[in-house]
Amino acid sequence: MFVNKNQLEHLLKPDHYTSEDFFQKELTCLFLPGWHLVGAKGELAKPGSFITAELFDTPVIIYNFDGDLAAFLNVCSHRHCLINSERSGCMKNFKCQYHGWEYKADGSTGRIPEANCFRPFDRENARLKKFPIATCGDLVFVSFAEDPPPIEEFIGDSFDEIAERFCEPSRFAMSWDYHYGTNWKVPVENTLEAYHIPELHPTSFLGVYPGEDYSTHILDEKFTRLEYNMREYWLVYRLLRRGALLLGAKLTNTYIHHHIHPNFVVIFVDLHAYAFSYIPVTAGTSKVRLVTYCFRGKRKNPISWITWLISRFFGKRSVLKIALEDAAIFADQQRGLEKSPHPGVIGTLEERLYCFQKYVLEKCGEATE
């Protein structure tokens, strides 16, 4: 059931999605103090593995030093080149792609080609800028705050649940980046409501449309959550149930959509776990980083192996199809926001948006009454 029985005020006005001043306020108040998803240990499994990210106009690189992960500003202290510009990869030594300067896990310089050319050498000022790094299960987060809150505090009571779903017996399946031509709040709000499903996703959800009688909304100042009993749609329920039985997964028959304010979302069904981080780029553009895990279990027979491969394939394919269908509307949404004279309105099905908008305004120091 939904919490509210009447329509709600659309607290954010069109200017909140287009204003450069408000965008800068969001960066300062919402994003720079927190933690941000950059990837998963599944991408960094081998010593020498690395991933890169661009967060709030800041290039970041995360590197595996023989099992220990470290995050740095992705800029060499020699001549300011990006250390590496690939999305991910593996390099035996942590070194700059331009002149081969190497760095250690604490950010200090290691081997420098023709080092005698740089005498006397100020080693301390050549140290890379290092960022705090933390994990929740296999999910890897970076913060730009000098003294960020513990990751457990940032994620809250759902920390153990999320950690359990993004590690063995589930396995890394995919990571994906995509740029949107819209303010970051537009894709966040899109994922918080199912009202758009019949129009944007007529086939992608196999006809599943969360009805109120089978849905539970949990509304909190730090998060909102949808728990949906999938027994409402017997065909989807039976398919997922069959796969879970073959792999030995715990049967819940529940779809969970959990949004931790402002921009971190996880989605769980019995066989799949998805983590989304919606990152602002400019006032009118944004991007998403998606990490997908698929339940593998401990059964090693051929049937379970084939079931896992099929499940992983459809789990990846379906989430990308849905994400691209959503993305197709975002530029039009942004264009409409730039020209809209309307105050907007939120229906009871969309009540999670109201909590999100209230959080944004309060954190940015604007009244919501």
N, C-alpha and C positions, 0 to 999 in steps of 0.2 A: 504494500500500500504506500501511497505517497503521503508525506507529512502535511503538506498544505492542501487545502480544499478549494482555494480561490487563486486567481491569477496574481502574479507578483510584479512589482515595479522593476523595470529594467534600469538598474542603478548606474551602469556605465553609459555615458552619452557618446554619440559618434566621435566627438573630439578626443575622447580617451583612447581611441584606436588610431588616431592620425597625428596628434600633437607631438612635436619634438620635445617640448618641455616636459610633458607628462611621461614620455618615453625615458628621458634621462632620469626622472624621479623614480621610475620603476627599476631601472638598473641599480640605482643607489640603495633603494629601500627593500626591493624584493630579491634581487639576484646576487649581488656581490657578497652579501653576508652568508649565503647558504652553500649547499653542496649541489654538484651537477653531474649527472650521469655522462660518462665518456665512453663506456664500453663494458666488456666482460672479460673475465679471466680466460674464457675459451678462446679469445683472440690473442691472448698473451701467454699461452701455455708453455712455450719453449723459451729457454734462456736466449736473449737477444731479440725476442719479439717486441714489436712496438706498435702503437697506434697514435694517430694525431687527431687533434680537434681544434676548431676555431670557436672560442667562446667569448662573446662580448668584445669582438675585435681583438682578441688575444690568442695567438697561436700557442698550442700546448702539445707536448709530446710525452707519452707514458712509455717507459722502457722496463723490460724484465732483466734485472741484474741477478742472474742465477737464482731465480725464484722470488726475489724481492722486487716489488714494483715501486717506481719512483716517477714523479711528475715534475716537469720543468717547463719554463718558457722556451718555446721552440725557436730560439735565436742564438746562434753561436756568438761567443764573446770576442772572437777574433775580428771578423769583418761583417758581422750582423746578418749573415745569410740564415735562412731557415735550415735547421740541422737536417731535417728530412721533410719532404712535402708529400710523400705518399700517404694514403689513408691508413695503411697498415703494412707490415712486412717483418722482416727479420734481418738483423745485421750483427755479425759476430762481435763487433766492438761498437760502443756508443760513440759515434763520431760524426762530425759535420761532413755533409756531402760535397762541400766546396774545396776545402784545403786539408781535410782529414784530421782536424783537431779532435782528440778523444777526451771523454769526460768520465768521471767516476760516479758512484751512486750518491755521493753527497754533493755533486755538482762541481767539484773541483776538477781542474784539468788533469788529464793523464798524459799519454804520449802526444807530443807535438812534433810534427815533422820539421827537421832543421831547427830544433829548439835553440841552438846557439845564436840564431839570428835575432832572438828576442831578449838578449841580456841588456840590462838587468830586467828581470821578469816579475811583475806584480801579480803573483798567483791568486791572491785573495780577490782582487778586482776582476779577475778572469773567471770567477766562479759563476755557474749558471744560476739563474733565479729558480728556486724550487718552490713547489706548491704543495699544500697538504693533500694527502690522498687517503681514501678509506674504501672499505668494501662492505657490501651487504650480500652475503652468499658470494656468488661469483660476479655480481655487479660492481663496477669500479666507478668511484666518484672522485671529483677534484673540487677543491674550494679555493677561492681567491682571498678569503679572509685570513688575516694574520693569526687569529685565534678562533677558528670556527667551532660551533657546538659539536659535541660528539655525534657521529652519524646516527647512532641509535636514538638520540634526542630529536634530530632533524626528521627522521622517518617516523618515529613515534611507535605506538603500540603494535603496528603492523610489521615491525622490523623482523621478528622471527618468522612470520608467515612468508614474507618476501624472500628472506634468506633461504628458507627451505625449498622454495620453488625454483630458485635460480642456482642450483648446484646438483650434484649427484643425488638421486638416480636420474635426474634430467640432464640433458647435454646441450651445449651451445649449438644452435642451428644456423643463426644468421644475424648480422648487423646491417643496418641500412640507414643512409642519410638522404634527406630530400629537402629542397629549398622551396619555400612558399612565397608567393607574391602578396602577402598579407601580414598584418600585425599578429604577433604571437598569440594574442588572446583569442583570435578567431578559431584556430585549430583546437585550442584547449576547450573552448565552449562547445565546439562541434562534437568532441568526444564525450562530453558530459550529458548528452541527450540522445534519445532514440527517435525523436519526433521526425527526423529527416530520413529515416531508413526507407520508408516506402518510395520516396522520390529519388534518392541518390543510390540506393542499393536494392533494387527490386528483386534481384536474384542472388546477390552475394551472401546474404544471411540465410539462404534456403527458406525464405519466407518467415524466418523467426523475427518476431516483433514483440519485445517485452511488454506483456500486458500488466496492468496495475495489480490484478489479483495475485500474480505470481512474482511480483517485484517488491523489494524492500529498499527504501532509501534511508541511509544514515547520514545525517547532516551535522557537521562539527565545524568549529571555526578554523581548524587546521587541515581538515580533509572532508571529502564526501565519498560515499560508497554506494554502489548498487549491487545487490545480491539478487540474482534472478534464477528461479527454479525452472530448469529446462524441460521438465516433464510436460510443460504446456504444449510442446511440440514433440510428439511421440517418435517421429522418424529420426530427427536429429538426436534426440535422447538415446534411442536404441543404437544408432551408429557409434556415438561416443562411448556408450556403455560397453559395446562389444569390443572396441579397441582397448578400453581400460582393462577389461577382463583378460584379454590376451597378453597384455604387457604387465599385469599385476599392479596397476595403479589403484590408488584409493578412489572409491566411487563417491562423489558428492552430488553429481548431476546439477551442479551449480555454476553459473557464469558470474564472476566477480569482476567489477570495474571499480578500482580504488584510485582516487585522485588525491595526492598530497600537494597542498598548495605551495608554491604557485603553479609549477609546470611539470611535475613528475607523476606519471600515470602507470599503473600496472594492471594487466588484465589476466585473469586466470580462468581456464577450464581444466577439466581433469587431466588432459594430456599436453596442454600448452600453457606457456607463460610468456607474456609480452611486457616489455618495459619501454616506455616512451619518455623522452625529454624534449620539450618544446622550447627552443632557444630563440630569443629575440636577436635580430641582426640590425635592423633599422626600425624606425617607427612604422614603416609599411612593408617590411619583409621579415621572414623568420625561417627557421628550419627545424627539422625533427631528427633525432637520433633514436633508432629503434633497435632493441636487442631481443632476440627470440630464443627461448629454450624449449626443448621437446622432451617429454618423459620417455626414457629408455628402459628403466627397470633393470632387474638383475637376471631375468630369464634369458638364456642363451640359445634356445632352440630356433630352428629356421623360421617357424611361424612368427615368433615374437620379433625376430630380426626384420622380416619383411613388413610386419605390421608397423614397426617403428619407422622404417624408410617411407612407407606410404603416409603415415601420420605426419612425419616431418615435412614431406613434400607439400601436402595439402595445408598444413599449418603455415608454412612460409607463403605459399601461393595465395591463400585466402586473405591474409593480413595485408599483403602488398596490393592486392586487387581492391580491397576496401579503402586502403589509404590513398590510392591514386584516384578512386572515385570521389572521395572527400576533397582531395586537393583540387579537382577540376572546378569546384565551385568557389574556392577561396578568393581568387582575383576579383570575381564579380561581387563577392561580399565586401571586399575592401573598397571597391569602386563605389558601391552603394553607401558605405559608411562615410566616404568623403563628401557625398552630396545629400545625405539624408536629412530631412527636416523633422523626422519623427522621433518621439521619445523612446519608442520600443516597448515591448510587453513580454513577460515571461509566463508561460502556462505552467500548470502544476507538474506536467510531465518533465518540464525543464527546470525544476526547482533547484537542482544542484548548481545551475548557473548563478542563481541569486546568491548563494553562499560564496561562490568564487568571486563574484563581483564585489561583494561586501568586503571580503578579505583584501582584495587589491586596493580598494579605496581607503580602507582603514590603515593598512600598512604604509600607504603613500600619504597619510596625513590629511585625507579629505573626508568630510562628514558624509554619512550615509542616511541621515534622517532629514 
